[in-house]
């Protein structure tokens, strides 16, 4: 183990929002999706040497793919399938955390 996991969790635990574990997972997923997209937009706007039409076609494709990838899980979450899956993953995470704490506790 490289030691980054507990530090990341400690950082997320200090954040005032979101308070729930599920909210912290969703925040991480949101940032993981949108930070690269924002970087792509900034690159195409400021650094790319392509013409406007090529940049716009790339942005439209990425935007449509992102919308599809965002709408589909949210629709499933509205049906409680995706949320039930994420909540169901908390059990193994809790078990491994307890095991890790017992093993690494001084």
Secondary structure, DSSP 8 states (H G I E B T S, - for coil): --SHHHHHHHHHHH-SS--SHHHHHHHHHHHHHHHHHHHHHHIIIII--S-HHHHHHHHHHHHHHHHHHHHHHHHHHHTTHHHHHHHHTHHHHHHHHHHHHHHH--
